[in-house]
Amino acid sequence: MTQTEYYSHYRYKRCLKVNNNGTSNIDKIPTEILREIFSILYNDGINTDRAETLEDLYSCMFVNKYWSVNAAPILWSNIIPSPGAITTFMAFFKEEERKEL
């Protein structure tokens, strides 16, 4: 390997190291744009497979703290509990209170 080839190889490896050091631009996306992306993802899921969309949004919460803070409000915005959860919730009410519901 010539000195020029070595130098080019060294620069290439250094460039890769700088560009692949664990940081990326995903945490630099403006909040408004990130929330809009998550909203579009959520709204598309209403028309297709809701469970899969919620899983995708849930996965977004584990990318980093910034994404988690922006995905959580959308996930909590429209909770649809399972029938078992409703039964458990209703068990905490007194009989009179259940009749009022």
Phi and psi restraints in degrees (range 20) as a CNS / XPLOR table:
assign (resid 1 and name C) (resid 2 and name N)
       (resid 2 and name CA) (resid 2 and name C) 1.0 -75.4 20.0 2
assign (resid 2 and name N) (resid 2 and name CA)
       (resid 2 and name C) (resid 3 and name N) 1.0 167.4 20.0 2
assign (resid 2 and name C) (resid 3 and name N)
       (resid 3 and name CA) (resid 3 and name C) 1.0 -64.5 20.0 2
assign (resid 3 and name N) (resid 3 and name CA)
       (resid 3 and name C) (resid 4 and name N) 1.0 -37.8 20.0 2
assign (resid 3 and name C) (resid 4 and name N)
       (resid 4 and name CA) (resid 4 and name C) 1.0 -65.1 20.0 2
assign (resid 4 and name N) (resid 4 and name CA)
       (resid 4 and name C) (resid 5 and name N) 1.0 -43.4 20.0 2
assign (resid 4 and name C) (resid 5 and name N)
       (resid 5 and name CA) (resid 5 and name C) 1.0 -64.0 20.0 2
assign (resid 5 and name N) (resid 5 and name CA)
       (resid 5 and name C) (resid 6 and name N) 1.0 -40.9 20.0 2
assign (resid 5 and name C) (resid 6 and name N)
       (resid 6 and name CA) (resid 6 and name C) 1.0 -62.4 20.0 2
assign (resid 6 and name N) (resid 6 and name CA)
       (resid 6 and name C) (resid 7 and name N) 1.0 -44.9 20.0 2
assign (resid 6 and name C) (resid 7 and name N)
       (resid 7 and name CA) (resid 7 and name C) 1.0 -62.6 20.0 2
assign (resid 7 and name N) (resid 7 and name CA)
       (resid 7 and name C) (resid 8 and name N) 1.0 -43.4 20.0 2
assign (resid 7 and name C) (resid 8 and name N)
       (resid 8 and name CA) (resid 8 and name C) 1.0 -62.8 20.0 2
assign (resid 8 and name N) (resid 8 and name CA)
       (resid 8 and name C) (resid 9 and name N) 1.0 -42.9 20.0 2
assign (resid 8 and name C) (resid 9 and name N)
       (resid 9 and name CA) (resid 9 and name C) 1.0 -63.4 20.0 2
assign (resid 9 and name N) (resid 9 and name CA)
       (resid 9 and name C) (resid 10 and name N) 1.0 -43.2 20.0 2
assign (resid 9 and name C) (resid 10 and name N)
       (resid 10 and name CA) (resid 10 and name C) 1.0 -61.6 20.0 2
assign (resid 10 and name N) (resid 10 and name CA)
       (resid 10 and name C) (resid 11 and name N) 1.0 -45.7 20.0 2
assign (resid 10 and name C) (resid 11 and name N)
       (resid 11 and name CA) (resid 11 and name C) 1.0 -62.4 20.0 2
assign (resid 11 and name N) (resid 11 and name CA)
       (resid 11 and name C) (resid 12 and name N) 1.0 -40.7 20.0 2
assign (resid 11 and name C) (resid 12 and name N)
       (resid 12 and name CA) (resid 12 and name C) 1.0 -62.4 20.0 2
assign (resid 12 and name N) (resid 12 and name CA)
       (resid 12 and name C) (resid 13 and name N) 1.0 -46.7 20.0 2
assign (resid 12 and name C) (resid 13 and name N)
       (resid 13 and name CA) (resid 13 and name C) 1.0 -63.8 20.0 2
assign (resid 13 and name N) (resid 13 and name CA)
       (resid 13 and name C) (resid 14 and name N) 1.0 -39.9 20.0 2
assign (resid 13 and name C) (resid 14 and name N)
       (resid 14 and name CA) (resid 14 and name C) 1.0 -65.4 20.0 2
assign (resid 14 and name N) (resid 14 and name CA)
       (resid 14 and name C) (resid 15 and name N) 1.0 -41.0 20.0 2
assign (resid 14 and name C) (resid 15 and name N)
       (resid 15 and name CA) (resid 15 and name C) 1.0 -61.3 20.0 2
assign (resid 15 and name N) (resid 15 and name CA)
       (resid 15 and name C) (resid 16 and name N) 1.0 -44.1 20.0 2
assign (resid 15 and name C) (resid 16 and name N)
       (resid 16 and name CA) (resid 16 and name C) 1.0 -61.7 20.0 2
assign (resid 16 and name N) (resid 16 and name CA)
       (resid 16 and name C) (resid 17 and name N) 1.0 -41.2 20.0 2
assign (resid 16 and name C) (resid 17 and name N)
       (resid 17 and name CA) (resid 17 and name C) 1.0 -64.2 20.0 2
assign (resid 17 and name N) (resid 17 and name CA)
       (resid 17 and name C) (resid 18 and name N) 1.0 -42.5 20.0 2
assign (resid 17 and name C) (resid 18 and name N)
       (resid 18 and name CA) (resid 18 and name C) 1.0 -65.2 20.0 2
assign (resid 18 and name N) (resid 18 and name CA)
       (resid 18 and name C) (resid 19 and name N) 1.0 -42.0 20.0 2
assign (resid 18 and name C) (resid 19 and name N)
       (resid 19 and name CA) (resid 19 and name C) 1.0 -81.6 20.0 2
assign (resid 19 and name N) (resid 19 and name CA)
       (resid 19 and name C) (resid 20 and name N) 1.0 -12.2 20.0 2
assign (resid 19 and name C) (resid 20 and name N)
       (resid 20 and name CA) (resid 20 and name C) 1.0 -125.3 20.0 2
assign (resid 20 and name N) (resid 20 and name CA)
       (resid 20 and name C) (resid 21 and name N) 1.0 43.7 20.0 2
assign (resid 20 and name C) (resid 21 and name N)
       (resid 21 and name CA) (resid 21 and name C) 1.0 -94.9 20.0 2
assign (resid 21 and name N) (resid 21 and name CA)
       (resid 21 and name C) (resid 22 and name N) 1.0 18.8 20.0 2
assign (resid 21 and name C) (resid 22 and name N)
       (resid 22 and name CA) (resid 22 and name C) 1.0 95.4 20.0 2
assign (resid 22 and name N) (resid 22 and name CA)
       (resid 22 and name C) (resid 23 and name N) 1.0 -14.3 20.0 2
assign (resid 22 and name C) (resid 23 and name N)
       (resid 23 and name CA) (resid 23 and name C) 1.0 -100.1 20.0 2
assign (resid 23 and name N) (resid 23 and name CA)
       (resid 23 and name C) (resid 24 and name N) 1.0 152.0 20.0 2
assign (resid 23 and name C) (resid 24 and name N)
       (resid 24 and name CA) (resid 24 and name C) 1.0 -148.4 20.0 2
assign (resid 24 and name N) (resid 24 and name CA)
       (resid 24 and name C) (resid 25 and name N) 1.0 -178.7 20.0 2
assign (resid 24 and name C) (resid 25 and name N)
       (resid 25 and name CA) (resid 25 and name C) 1.0 -91.1 20.0 2
assign (resid 25 and name N) (resid 25 and name CA)
       (resid 25 and name C) (resid 26 and name N) 1.0 0.8 20.0 2
assign (resid 25 and name C) (resid 26 and name N)
       (resid 26 and name CA) (resid 26 and name C) 1.0 -66.2 20.0 2
assign (resid 26 and name N) (resid 26 and name CA)
       (resid 26 and name C) (resid 27 and name N) 1.0 -22.9 20.0 2
assign (resid 26 and name C) (resid 27 and name N)
       (resid 27 and name CA) (resid 27 and name C) 1.0 -91.0 20.0 2
assign (resid 27 and name N) (resid 27 and name CA)
       (resid 27 and name C) (resid 28 and name N) 1.0 5.4 20.0 2
assign (resid 27 and name C) (resid 28 and name N)
       (resid 28 and name CA) (resid 28 and name C) 1.0 -104.7 20.0 2
assign (resid 28 and name N) (resid 28 and name CA)
       (resid 28 and name C) (resid 29 and name N) 1.0 1.1 20.0 2
assign (resid 28 and name C) (resid 29 and name N)
       (resid 29 and name CA) (resid 29 and name C) 1.0 -68.2 20.0 2
assign (resid 29 and name N) (resid 29 and name CA)
       (resid 29 and name C) (resid 30 and name N) 1.0 129.1 20.0 2
assign (resid 29 and name C) (resid 30 and name N)
       (resid 30 and name CA) (resid 30 and name C) 1.0 -57.7 20.0 2
assign (resid 30 and name N) (resid 30 and name CA)
       (resid 30 and name C) (resid 31 and name N) 1.0 144.4 20.0 2
assign (resid 30 and name C) (resid 31 and name N)
       (resid 31 and name CA) (resid 31 and name C) 1.0 -53.2 20.0 2
assign (resid 31 and name N) (resid 31 and name CA)
       (resid 31 and name C) (resid 32 and name N) 1.0 -44.9 20.0 2
assign (resid 31 and name C) (resid 32 and name N)
       (resid 32 and name CA) (resid 32 and name C) 1.0 -60.8 20.0 2
assign (resid 32 and name N) (resid 32 and name CA)
       (resid 32 and name C) (resid 33 and name N) 1.0 -40.8 20.0 2
assign (resid 32 and name C) (resid 33 and name N)
       (resid 33 and name CA) (resid 33 and name C) 1.0 -71.2 20.0 2
assign (resid 33 and name N) (resid 33 and name CA)
       (resid 33 and name C) (resid 34 and name N) 1.0 -43.1 20.0 2
assign (resid 33 and name C) (resid 34 and name N)
       (resid 34 and name CA) (resid 34 and name C) 1.0 -61.7 20.0 2
assign (resid 34 and name N) (resid 34 and name CA)
       (resid 34 and name C) (resid 35 and name N) 1.0 -44.1 20.0 2
assign (resid 34 and name C) (resid 35 and name N)
       (resid 35 and name CA) (resid 35 and name C) 1.0 -65.7 20.0 2
assign (resid 35 and name N) (resid 35 and name CA)
       (resid 35 and name C) (resid 36 and name N) 1.0 -35.4 20.0 2
assign (resid 35 and name C) (resid 36 and name N)
       (resid 36 and name CA) (resid 36 and name C) 1.0 -65.0 20.0 2
assign (resid 36 and name N) (resid 36 and name CA)
       (resid 36 and name C) (resid 37 and name N) 1.0 -41.7 20.0 2
assign (resid 36 and name C) (resid 37 and name N)
       (resid 37 and name CA) (resid 37 and name C) 1.0 -61.2 20.0 2
assign (resid 37 and name N) (resid 37 and name CA)
       (resid 37 and name C) (resid 38 and name N) 1.0 -46.1 20.0 2
assign (resid 37 and name C) (resid 38 and name N)
       (resid 38 and name CA) (resid 38 and name C) 1.0 -64.3 20.0 2
assign (resid 38 and name N) (resid 38 and name CA)
       (resid 38 and name C) (resid 39 and name N) 1.0 -37.8 20.0 2
assign (resid 38 and name C) (resid 39 and name N)
       (resid 39 and name CA) (resid 39 and name C) 1.0 -64.9 20.0 2
assign (resid 39 and name N) (resid 39 and name CA)
       (resid 39 and name C) (resid 40 and name N) 1.0 -42.4 20.0 2
assign (resid 39 and name C) (resid 40 and name N)
       (resid 40 and name CA) (resid 40 and name C) 1.0 -63.0 20.0 2
assign (resid 40 and name N) (resid 40 and name CA)
       (resid 40 and name C) (resid 41 and name N) 1.0 -44.0 20.0 2
assign (resid 40 and name C) (resid 41 and name N)
       (resid 41 and name CA) (resid 41 and name C) 1.0 -59.5 20.0 2
assign (resid 41 and name N) (resid 41 and name CA)
       (resid 41 and name C) (resid 42 and name N) 1.0 -44.5 20.0 2
assign (resid 41 and name C) (resid 42 and name N)
       (resid 42 and name CA) (resid 42 and name C) 1.0 -65.3 20.0 2
assign (resid 42 and name N) (resid 42 and name CA)
       (resid 42 and name C) (resid 43 and name N) 1.0 -46.6 20.0 2
assign (resid 42 and name C) (resid 43 and name N)
       (resid 43 and name CA) (resid 43 and name C) 1.0 -67.3 20.0 2
assign (resid 43 and name N) (resid 43 and name CA)
       (resid 43 and name C) (resid 44 and name N) 1.0 -34.8 20.0 2
assign (resid 43 and name C) (resid 44 and name N)
       (resid 44 and name CA) (resid 44 and name C) 1.0 -64.7 20.0 2
assign (resid 44 and name N) (resid 44 and name CA)
       (resid 44 and name C) (resid 45 and name N) 1.0 -33.7 20.0 2
assign (resid 44 and name C) (resid 45 and name N)
       (resid 45 and name CA) (resid 45 and name C) 1.0 -67.8 20.0 2
assign (resid 45 and name N) (resid 45 and name CA)
       (resid 45 and name C) (resid 46 and name N) 1.0 -27.6 20.0 2
assign (resid 45 and name C) (resid 46 and name N)
       (resid 46 and name CA) (resid 46 and name C) 1.0 -63.5 20.0 2
assign (resid 46 and name N) (resid 46 and name CA)
       (resid 46 and name C) (resid 47 and name N) 1.0 -35.7 20.0 2
assign (resid 46 and name C) (resid 47 and name N)
       (resid 47 and name CA) (resid 47 and name C) 1.0 -86.3 20.0 2
assign (resid 47 and name N) (resid 47 and name CA)
       (resid 47 and name C) (resid 48 and name N) 1.0 -14.5 20.0 2
assign (resid 47 and name C) (resid 48 and name N)
       (resid 48 and name CA) (resid 48 and name C) 1.0 -120.9 20.0 2
assign (resid 48 and name N) (resid 48 and name CA)
       (resid 48 and name C) (resid 49 and name N) 1.0 -118.7 20.0 2
assign (resid 48 and name C) (resid 49 and name N)
       (resid 49 and name CA) (resid 49 and name C) 1.0 -98.6 20.0 2
assign (resid 49 and name N) (resid 49 and name CA)
       (resid 49 and name C) (resid 50 and name N) 1.0 99.2 20.0 2
assign (resid 49 and name C) (resid 50 and name N)
       (resid 50 and name CA) (resid 50 and name C) 1.0 -60.4 20.0 2
assign (resid 50 and name N) (resid 50 and name CA)
       (resid 50 and name C) (resid 51 and name N) 1.0 -43.8 20.0 2
assign (resid 50 and name C) (resid 51 and name N)
       (resid 51 and name CA) (resid 51 and name C) 1.0 -61.7 20.0 2
assign (resid 51 and name N) (resid 51 and name CA)
       (resid 51 and name C) (resid 52 and name N) 1.0 -41.6 20.0 2
assign (resid 51 and name C) (resid 52 and name N)
       (resid 52 and name CA) (resid 52 and name C) 1.0 -66.2 20.0 2
assign (resid 52 and name N) (resid 52 and name CA)
       (resid 52 and name C) (resid 53 and name N) 1.0 -39.5 20.0 2
assign (resid 52 and name C) (resid 53 and name N)
       (resid 53 and name CA) (resid 53 and name C) 1.0 -64.1 20.0 2
assign (resid 53 and name N) (resid 53 and name CA)
       (resid 53 and name C) (resid 54 and name N) 1.0 -43.2 20.0 2
assign (resid 53 and name C) (resid 54 and name N)
       (resid 54 and name CA) (resid 54 and name C) 1.0 -64.2 20.0 2
assign (resid 54 and name N) (resid 54 and name CA)
       (resid 54 and name C) (resid 55 and name N) 1.0 -36.5 20.0 2
assign (resid 54 and name C) (resid 55 and name N)
       (resid 55 and name CA) (resid 55 and name C) 1.0 -63.5 20.0 2
assign (resid 55 and name N) (resid 55 and name CA)
       (resid 55 and name C) (resid 56 and name N) 1.0 -40.9 20.0 2
assign (resid 55 and name C) (resid 56 and name N)
       (resid 56 and name CA) (resid 56 and name C) 1.0 -63.4 20.0 2
assign (resid 56 and name N) (resid 56 and name CA)
       (resid 56 and name C) (resid 57 and name N) 1.0 -45.9 20.0 2
assign (resid 56 and name C) (resid 57 and name N)
       (resid 57 and name CA) (resid 57 and name C) 1.0 -64.7 20.0 2
assign (resid 57 and name N) (resid 57 and name CA)
       (resid 57 and name C) (resid 58 and name N) 1.0 -39.3 20.0 2
assign (resid 57 and name C) (resid 58 and name N)
       (resid 58 and name CA) (resid 58 and name C) 1.0 -61.5 20.0 2
assign (resid 58 and name N) (resid 58 and name CA)
       (resid 58 and name C) (resid 59 and name N) 1.0 -40.6 20.0 2
assign (resid 58 and name C) (resid 59 and name N)
       (resid 59 and name CA) (resid 59 and name C) 1.0 -63.3 20.0 2
assign (resid 59 and name N) (resid 59 and name CA)
       (resid 59 and name C) (resid 60 and name N) 1.0 -33.8 20.0 2
assign (resid 59 and name C) (resid 60 and name N)
       (resid 60 and name CA) (resid 60 and name C) 1.0 -61.7 20.0 2
assign (resid 60 and name N) (resid 60 and name CA)
       (resid 60 and name C) (resid 61 and name N) 1.0 -27.0 20.0 2
assign (resid 60 and name C) (resid 61 and name N)
       (resid 61 and name CA) (resid 61 and name C) 1.0 -67.2 20.0 2
assign (resid 61 and name N) (resid 61 and name CA)
       (resid 61 and name C) (resid 62 and name N) 1.0 -17.0 20.0 2
assign (resid 61 and name C) (resid 62 and name N)
       (resid 62 and name CA) (resid 62 and name C) 1.0 -101.9 20.0 2
assign (resid 62 and name N) (resid 62 and name CA)
       (resid 62 and name C) (resid 63 and name N) 1.0 6.2 20.0 2
assign (resid 62 and name C) (resid 63 and name N)
       (resid 63 and name CA) (resid 63 and name C) 1.0 -69.5 20.0 2
assign (resid 63 and name N) (resid 63 and name CA)
       (resid 63 and name C) (resid 64 and name N) 1.0 -54.2 20.0 2
assign (resid 63 and name C) (resid 64 and name N)
       (resid 64 and name CA) (resid 64 and name C) 1.0 -166.7 20.0 2
assign (resid 64 and name N) (resid 64 and name CA)
       (resid 64 and name C) (resid 65 and name N) 1.0 176.5 20.0 2
assign (resid 64 and name C) (resid 65 and name N)
       (resid 65 and name CA) (resid 65 and name C) 1.0 -63.7 20.0 2
assign (resid 65 and name N) (resid 65 and name CA)
       (resid 65 and name C) (resid 66 and name N) 1.0 -39.2 20.0 2
assign (resid 65 and name C) (resid 66 and name N)
       (resid 66 and name CA) (resid 66 and name C) 1.0 -59.5 20.0 2
assign (resid 66 and name N) (resid 66 and name CA)
       (resid 66 and name C) (resid 67 and name N) 1.0 -46.0 20.0 2
assign (resid 66 and name C) (resid 67 and name N)
       (resid 67 and name CA) (resid 67 and name C) 1.0 -67.4 20.0 2
assign (resid 67 and name N) (resid 67 and name CA)
       (resid 67 and name C) (resid 68 and name N) 1.0 -38.1 20.0 2
assign (resid 67 and name C) (resid 68 and name N)
       (resid 68 and name CA) (resid 68 and name C) 1.0 -61.2 20.0 2
assign (resid 68 and name N) (resid 68 and name CA)
       (resid 68 and name C) (resid 69 and name N) 1.0 -45.7 20.0 2
assign (resid 68 and name C) (resid 69 and name N)
       (resid 69 and name CA) (resid 69 and name C) 1.0 -61.0 20.0 2
assign (resid 69 and name N) (resid 69 and name CA)
       (resid 69 and name C) (resid 70 and name N) 1.0 -32.6 20.0 2
assign (resid 69 and name C) (resid 70 and name N)
       (resid 70 and name CA) (resid 70 and name C) 1.0 -88.3 20.0 2
assign (resid 70 and name N) (resid 70 and name CA)
       (resid 70 and name C) (resid 71 and name N) 1.0 -25.3 20.0 2
assign (resid 70 and name C) (resid 71 and name N)
       (resid 71 and name CA) (resid 71 and name C) 1.0 -85.3 20.0 2
assign (resid 71 and name N) (resid 71 and name CA)
       (resid 71 and name C) (resid 72 and name N) 1.0 -32.0 20.0 2
assign (resid 71 and name C) (resid 72 and name N)
       (resid 72 and name CA) (resid 72 and name C) 1.0 -57.3 20.0 2
assign (resid 72 and name N) (resid 72 and name CA)
       (resid 72 and name C) (resid 73 and name N) 1.0 -46.3 20.0 2
assign (resid 72 and name C) (resid 73 and name N)
       (resid 73 and name CA) (resid 73 and name C) 1.0 -60.2 20.0 2
assign (resid 73 and name N) (resid 73 and name CA)
       (resid 73 and name C) (resid 74 and name N) 1.0 -33.9 20.0 2
assign (resid 73 and name C) (resid 74 and name N)
       (resid 74 and name CA) (resid 74 and name C) 1.0 -70.9 20.0 2
assign (resid 74 and name N) (resid 74 and name CA)
       (resid 74 and name C) (resid 75 and name N) 1.0 -40.8 20.0 2
assign (resid 74 and name C) (resid 75 and name N)
       (resid 75 and name CA) (resid 75 and name C) 1.0 -65.0 20.0 2
assign (resid 75 and name N) (resid 75 and name CA)
       (resid 75 and name C) (resid 76 and name N) 1.0 -36.1 20.0 2
assign (resid 75 and name C) (resid 76 and name N)
       (resid 76 and name CA) (resid 76 and name C) 1.0 -85.4 20.0 2
assign (resid 76 and name N) (resid 76 and name CA)
       (resid 76 and name C) (resid 77 and name N) 1.0 -5.3 20.0 2
assign (resid 76 and name C) (resid 77 and name N)
       (resid 77 and name CA) (resid 77 and name C) 1.0 -73.2 20.0 2
assign (resid 77 and name N) (resid 77 and name CA)
       (resid 77 and name C) (resid 78 and name N) 1.0 -24.8 20.0 2
assign (resid 77 and name C) (resid 78 and name N)
       (resid 78 and name CA) (resid 78 and name C) 1.0 -147.3 20.0 2
assign (resid 78 and name N) (resid 78 and name CA)
       (resid 78 and name C) (resid 79 and name N) 1.0 80.5 20.0 2
assign (resid 78 and name C) (resid 79 and name N)
       (resid 79 and name CA) (resid 79 and name C) 1.0 -86.5 20.0 2
assign (resid 79 and name N) (resid 79 and name CA)
       (resid 79 and name C) (resid 80 and name N) 1.0 128.6 20.0 2
assign (resid 79 and name C) (resid 80 and name N)
       (resid 80 and name CA) (resid 80 and name C) 1.0 -117.5 20.0 2
assign (resid 80 and name N) (resid 80 and name CA)
       (resid 80 and name C) (resid 81 and name N) 1.0 101.0 20.0 2
assign (resid 80 and name C) (resid 81 and name N)
       (resid 81 and name CA) (resid 81 and name C) 1.0 -72.9 20.0 2
assign (resid 81 and name N) (resid 81 and name CA)
       (resid 81 and name C) (resid 82 and name N) 1.0 155.8 20.0 2
assign (resid 81 and name C) (resid 82 and name N)
       (resid 82 and name CA) (resid 82 and name C) 1.0 -75.6 20.0 2
assign (resid 82 and name N) (resid 82 and name CA)
       (resid 82 and name C) (resid 83 and name N) 1.0 159.2 20.0 2
assign (resid 82 and name C) (resid 83 and name N)
       (resid 83 and name CA) (resid 83 and name C) 1.0 -55.8 20.0 2
assign (resid 83 and name N) (resid 83 and name CA)
       (resid 83 and name C) (resid 84 and name N) 1.0 -36.6 20.0 2
assign (resid 83 and name C) (resid 84 and name N)
       (resid 84 and name CA) (resid 84 and name C) 1.0 -64.2 20.0 2
assign (resid 84 and name N) (resid 84 and name CA)
       (resid 84 and name C) (resid 85 and name N) 1.0 -38.2 20.0 2
assign (resid 84 and name C) (resid 85 and name N)
       (resid 85 and name CA) (resid 85 and name C) 1.0 -67.2 20.0 2
assign (resid 85 and name N) (resid 85 and name CA)
       (resid 85 and name C) (resid 86 and name N) 1.0 -38.0 20.0 2
assign (resid 85 and name C) (resid 86 and name N)
       (resid 86 and name CA) (resid 86 and name C) 1.0 -65.2 20.0 2
assign (resid 86 and name N) (resid 86 and name CA)
       (resid 86 and name C) (resid 87 and name N) 1.0 -42.4 20.0 2
assign (resid 86 and name C) (resid 87 and name N)
       (resid 87 and name CA) (resid 87 and name C) 1.0 -61.0 20.0 2
assign (resid 87 and name N) (resid 87 and name CA)
       (resid 87 and name C) (resid 88 and name N) 1.0 -44.1 20.0 2
assign (resid 87 and name C) (resid 88 and name N)
       (resid 88 and name CA) (resid 88 and name C) 1.0 -63.2 20.0 2
assign (resid 88 and name N) (resid 88 and name CA)
       (resid 88 and name C) (resid 89 and name N) 1.0 -43.7 20.0 2
assign (resid 88 and name C) (resid 89 and name N)
       (resid 89 and name CA) (resid 89 and name C) 1.0 -61.3 20.0 2
assign (resid 89 and name N) (resid 89 and name CA)
       (resid 89 and name C) (resid 90 and name N) 1.0 -44.2 20.0 2
assign (resid 89 and name C) (resid 90 and name N)
       (resid 90 and name CA) (resid 90 and name C) 1.0 -66.8 20.0 2
assign (resid 90 and name N) (resid 90 and name CA)
       (resid 90 and name C) (resid 91 and name N) 1.0 -26.6 20.0 2
assign (resid 90 and name C) (resid 91 and name N)
       (resid 91 and name CA) (resid 91 and name C) 1.0 -63.9 20.0 2
assign (resid 91 and name N) (resid 91 and name CA)
       (resid 91 and name C) (resid 92 and name N) 1.0 -20.4 20.0 2
assign (resid 91 and name C) (resid 92 and name N)
       (resid 92 and name CA) (resid 92 and name C) 1.0 -82.7 20.0 2
assign (resid 92 and name N) (resid 92 and name CA)
       (resid 92 and name C) (resid 93 and name N) 1.0 -10.9 20.0 2
assign (resid 92 and name C) (resid 93 and name N)
       (resid 93 and name CA) (resid 93 and name C) 1.0 -88.2 20.0 2
assign (resid 93 and name N) (resid 93 and name CA)
       (resid 93 and name C) (resid 94 and name N) 1.0 150.4 20.0 2
assign (resid 93 and name C) (resid 94 and name N)
       (resid 94 and name CA) (resid 94 and name C) 1.0 -73.4 20.0 2
assign (resid 94 and name N) (resid 94 and name CA)
       (resid 94 and name C) (resid 95 and name N) 1.0 160.3 20.0 2
assign (resid 94 and name C) (resid 95 and name N)
       (resid 95 and name CA) (resid 95 and name C) 1.0 -55.2 20.0 2
assign (resid 95 and name N) (resid 95 and name CA)
       (resid 95 and name C) (resid 96 and name N) 1.0 -42.9 20.0 2
assign (resid 95 and name C) (resid 96 and name N)
       (resid 96 and name CA) (resid 96 and name C) 1.0 -63.8 20.0 2
assign (resid 96 and name N) (resid 96 and name CA)
       (resid 96 and name C) (resid 97 and name N) 1.0 -40.1 20.0 2
assign (resid 96 and name C) (resid 97 and name N)
       (resid 97 and name CA) (resid 97 and name C) 1.0 -68.0 20.0 2
assign (resid 97 and name N) (resid 97 and name CA)
       (resid 97 and name C) (resid 98 and name N) 1.0 -36.6 20.0 2
assign (resid 97 and name C) (resid 98 and name N)
       (resid 98 and name CA) (resid 98 and name C) 1.0 -64.0 20.0 2
assign (resid 98 and name N) (resid 98 and name CA)
       (resid 98 and name C) (resid 99 and name N) 1.0 -37.4 20.0 2
assign (resid 98 and name C) (resid 99 and name N)
       (resid 99 and name CA) (resid 99 and name C) 1.0 -64.8 20.0 2
assign (resid 99 and name N) (resid 99 and name CA)
       (resid 99 and name C) (resid 100 and name N) 1.0 -34.4 20.0 2
assign (resid 99 and name C) (resid 100 and name N)
       (resid 100 and name CA) (resid 100 and name C) 1.0 -70.2 20.0 2
assign (resid 100 and name N) (resid 100 and name CA)
       (resid 100 and name C) (resid 101 and name N) 1.0 -27.0 20.0 2
